[in-house]
Amino acid sequence: MTSFSAAPRAAAPSGISQSNADSSPLPLSPTSAYYIRRLLRQNFDRLHSVVATGAGLAADPFSDILSVLRSLYLDQEEAEKVATELDRLAPLHQGLTSRTGGYRKELKELEDRIFWLLGLKYEAQEQLGNILVVDDTPDNLRLLTATLTQQGYTVSSAISGPLALKAVKAKVPNLILLDIRMPDMDGYEVCQALKSDAATHHIPVLFLSASHEANDKVKAFEMGGADYVTKPFQIEEVLARVQHQLQLHALQHRLEQQNEKLQDEVTNHRKTAQQLQTQEQFLRNIYNGVEHAISVVDVLSNGKFHFVETNPAYERLTGLSQERLRGRTLAEVLTRDQVQVLQVHYQTCMQTRETVIYEMAFPRSKTDFLWCRTTLVPLCNEAGRVVRIVGTTVDISEVKALQAQVSQ
């Protein structure tokens, strides 16, 4: 293994020019980079970053691997060493995946190394799998147990069908290698018992049999078997089929977990939507029921103001319905004199971003006026620009009349 810092470090200090760091190409071929991104895509839901937030680009299935390496390692020389190592590891991993036989342990070690160099690590130490081997022939049992153990699997064995069922109840395996021809209880019966039990029906069963008859194979699959290997078997074939079934089983389990998570998210989303709908209806009832007149006006980019919504009290006070006001500017629904006065107050509220209070007389007739006091409250976006103004208007005609009487 090349001797250099195994763990990715922080991004280069600010004193190092990024353009200088990017000027020299890193020795990672496009083929290796593509293969590494594929590995990331296959395992990304089980990985987490070991790099401090902000210390470098986070690797993901869509990353430019070269950019990730330049951001994770301090200098060009170190980044080149890591790129060289990844360019060596990627073909090794690809070569092992294409070979027949059990190389799961070696593949796992290569994956750990590749992900670690990219600042990633599995969420938890992945177990290669628990396997139960069931065969009434001791030599077969010893051979399979020893070979699978050497590959890194956790292996238990049973020499008969009844013992196999007891072993499964004690510890549920990830895969069962099951001989068909056994005294007292054959493999078909064992498989049928497993598939009829809700606690064990999901376990994949790989049948082992000396029979090459098509009927026996068909029956094995009808019983719920996942695969079938004939004796005398080649150990490389058994290991390849074991690895394939465990990968399928792990993928199915991960998909089920993701599906459960999505279902939970959907349920929570529905609950949140219902709560928001209830709260909105509650606020709507308050909004429609208050005696104060409320108007909501949007501030357009061209500086104009147009009505978004008004409550029933506003219509009772001004005689202007929501249908008439919604989506219209001040000039479209009010008189020129009213617009001139309101425009000044709305612009003041927008420019100062502070609450504005003003009084204004609305003519009811040629001789009668309705005096109102309005409070304008600005609402700003994240950039601090006023995008909406909420106005609350109250009738102060009686107050004005009393003031007039007192002043006489």
N, C-alpha and C positions, 0 to 999 in steps of 0.2 A: 504494500500500500504506500502510495506517495506520502512523504512526510511533510506535512504542512498543517497549519491551523485547521482543525476539522470543523469548528463552529463558525458560522458567518458572524461577522462583527458589524459595527456601526458603519454608516455611510462615510465616505471620505470627508475630511475636514474642509471647512469652507475655503481655506487657503489654497486647496487644489482645484484647478480649473476643471469643470466638467468636460469642456471641449477637449482638453488635453487627455483626460481619462478615456474619452470616447475615440480618440484619434487612432489608436492602435487596435486592430481587430483581435478578438479573443479566439483561441483555438478550439471552437466548438462547431462542429459541422451542422448544417441545416437538418440533416437526417437525424442526428442525435437530439437536436433541439426539439424537432417534431415528436420524436418518440418519448421524450421526457414530458412534453405537454400532454401526450396521450396517457401516460402513467398518472399525471396529476388529475386528469379528468376522471379516470377510473377510481381514484382513491380520495378525491378531494374532500368528500363529506366526512372522512375519518381523520383528517389532518388538522393540526393547528400550528400557528406560527410560534417559533421560539425566539423571534427577534423583537426587541423592544419597539413599541409603536413609534413610528416616525424615523426609525434608524435605517430604513431602507425600503425599497419596493417589496410588496408582498407578492410572492409567487402564486399564480393561479393558472388554470388550463388555457387562458388566453394571453398569458404574459409573453413578452419578448424576453426570453431567457437570458440573453446577453445583457439587456438593460438591468435585469434583476441582479445579475452577478456584479455588475459595476456599482450598483447601489449598495450591495451588502458587504463588499470587501474593500479594505482601506486603500489599497494601491493597485496599480496595474499588474505588477508582478504576482501578487497574491491572487487576483482575479484570473490571471492566465493559468496559474496552477490548478485552480478549482475547475476552470473550463476544460483543461486537459484531462483531469480526473473524470469529469462527467462524460467527456467524449470517449473515455475508455470504458466506463461502467455501462453506458446505455447499450452498446452492442453486446456486451456480456449478458445483460438481462434479456435482451431480445433473442439471443442465441439459445439461452436456457429454456425460454418459453416455447421455442419451436422444437425442442428435443423430446423424444419419448422417454418417460421415466420420471422418477420422483425427485424433483429438485426444488421442492417448495421451500425448504429451509434456506437453501442458497439464494433463491429468488427474493425471499423476505429480507435477507441480510443486504442484498444489493439495493432493494427498494429503500430500506432504512438509511443506507449511506447516501443515496441520491437525494432523498428528501431532506436529510440533515444538511447537506451542502447547500440546499436552497432555502434553509432556514425553517424547515417544517419537520413535524414529528407526528406520529400516530397519537390519537387521543389517549389510547391505552395500549399496553403491550398486547399485541394480537396473538392469540393462541392458534397454533396450526390446526388443531382439531382433536376431539376425543373420538376414538374409533373402537368399536366392539367387534372382535373377530369370533365367529361361531363356526366350529368345524369339529367333527368327531374323530378326525385323523390327527394324532398328536404332532406328527412331523410337519403337516401343513400349518398347524396352529403355531408351532415354534418358529417356522420360517417366516410366516406373515407377521407375527408379533415382533420378531427381532428386526426385520427389514423396516417395518413402519416406525418402530421406535428410533432406529438409526436416522430416519428422515425427520425426526423432531416431533412426531405425533405422540399423543398420549394414548396408549393402547391397553385395553383389557380384553380378556378372552373367556370363552365358555365352550365346554366340550359337548354340550347337548342343548336341545331346544328349551326345556324347562329352566335350565340354569341361565340361559340367555335372557329369558323373560324376567327372571329374578334380578339379574345384573342391570337390566334396563330400568327397573323400578328403583334400584339403589342409586343409579347415576345415569341420566339420559345422555346418550352419546350423540355426536354430530353425524355419524355414519355407522352403518352395520354391514360387515362382510359376512354373508350368510350362506353356509353350505346347504344344498338341497337334500341330498341323500343322507339322512341321519335316522338312527333307530328311535322308537318311541314317539318322537315328534319331528316330522321333517321340516325343511325350510319353508315350504308353502304354508304349513300350519302356523309356524312362528310369525311369518310375515302377515298372515291374516289376523292373528291376535294383535299384532302391533298396530295395524291399520284400523282396527275396530275400536281402539282405545284413543280417546281425544288427547291424552297426554303424550302419546307416542306416534300418532298417525303421520306426523310431519317428518319423521326421521327417514332419510333416504336409505334404501336397502340395495346393496350390490350382491347379486346372487353368484355363488360359485358352484359349478356342477361339471361332472365328467360327461354329461349328456350333450350331444351335438344335435339332438332331435329338435326340429322346429316347433313341435307341439309343446315340448318342455319350456322352450324359451317364451312362447306365446303365453303359456300358463303363468310363468314367472312375472311377466308384465301385467297380466290380468289380476294377479294377486297384489299388485301395487309396487312391484320392483322398479328401481330406477335404472338398473343396468345389469348386464349378464356377462360373466367371464367363464369360459370353458377350461376344464382341466385336461391335461397338465398345463398350467398357465405359465406364461412368461412374467417374471416378477416386474419387469419394466412396464408391461401392459397394465398390470394390476395397479402399480403406483400412479400411472398416468390417469387411469379411470378414477382412482381414489381422489386424486387432486382435482379432477374435473368436477366430480360430484360435490366435493367440499366447497369448491368455488361457487357452484350453482346454489348450494344450500346457503352459503354466506350472503350471496347476492340477494336471494329471495328474502332472507331475514332482514337485510338492510332495507330492501324495498318495502317490506311490511312495516318496519319502524318508521320510515319516511312517510308512508301512507297514514299511519296512526298520527304522526305529528301534523300532517296536513289536515287530517280530519279534526284534530284538536284545534288547529288554527282556524278552520272554517267555523267550528262550533263557537269559539271565542269571538270570532268576527261577527257572527250572527247575534250573539248576546250583546256585544258592544253596539251593533247597529240598532237593536231593539231598545237598548238603554238610551242611546242618542235620540232615537225617534220619540221615546217617551219624554225625555227632557225637552226636546224641541217643541213637542205639543204642549208641555207645561208652560214653557216660556211664551209660546204663541198665544196661549189663553191669557197669560198676564198682559202681553203686548196688546192684544185686542181689547182687553177688559179695562185697562187703565183709563182714567178720565183725561189725562194729559195727552195732547196731540203730539204724535211722534212722526218725524219724517227722516228718511235715510237717503242721502244724496251722494253719488259717486263723483269723484274729481277726475275728469278726463285728462288725457295727456296734452290736449290743446288748451287746457285751462278752463274749459266749460264745466258746468255742473248739471247733472241730470238726475232725476228722481229714480230711486230704486224701489222704494216701498213707503207706504204710509199706513197708519192704523185707522180704524173707524172713527176714533175721536178727532183725528185731523180733518176728516171729511165733514164731520158735524160742525167743526169750528169754522172751517174755511169754505165749505160748500164744494170743494174740489175732491172728486172721487179718486180712488187708487187707480182705477182703470184709465182715467184721463191723464194721470200724472206719470205712471210708470214708463220709464224709458225716454222721457221727454226732458228737454232742458228748461231752465227757468224762463227763458225768453219765449218758449213755445206755449206756456200756460199762464203766465202772469203779465200784468200790464207793464208798459215801459218804465213808469215811475217806480213800481214795485221792484222790477229787475235791477234798476240802478241802485236802489238802497240795499237790496239783498246781496248783490254782486260785491259790494264793498265789504260787507260783514263776512261773507264766505271766503273772499280772498284774504282778509285779515286772519281768519282762523287757519287757512291753509299755509300762509306765509310764516306766521308766528308759532304754529303748532300748539296753540294754547286755546283754552275755552273762551268763547266770545258770548257776551250777553247783550242783547239789544231789544229795544221796544219799537213797535211799528203799528200804525193805524191802517186797518183794512176797511175800505168803504162798504157798508151794507146797502146804503142808498145815497142819494145826493145830499142828504142832511144827517145821515147816521153813520158813525164809524165804530168799528170793533177794534179796541186796543189789545194788543198781545205782547207778551214778553217771551222771547225765544232764547234758549241756551244752546249754543253750537259746541259740540265736542268732536275734536279731530281724531281720526283713527289712522295710524301710520303703518307702513309696511316695514320689512326688515331693513331697508335702506334709509328709513327715517322720513320718507316722503309721505305726505298726507294723501291717502287714496279714497277716503270716505269720511263724510261728516254726518253725525247724527244730531238732529235738532229736536228739542222738546219745547213745545209752545203751550202757554197757558193764557187764558182770558183774564185781562186785568181791567176790563172796562169799568167795573164797579169801583175799583180802587181809583181810577182816573176821575170818575164822577165825584167821588167823595173829596178827592184832592181839589177839584174845581170848586166845590161848595165851600170848602174851608178857606180857599184863597179869596173868595168874594167878600 
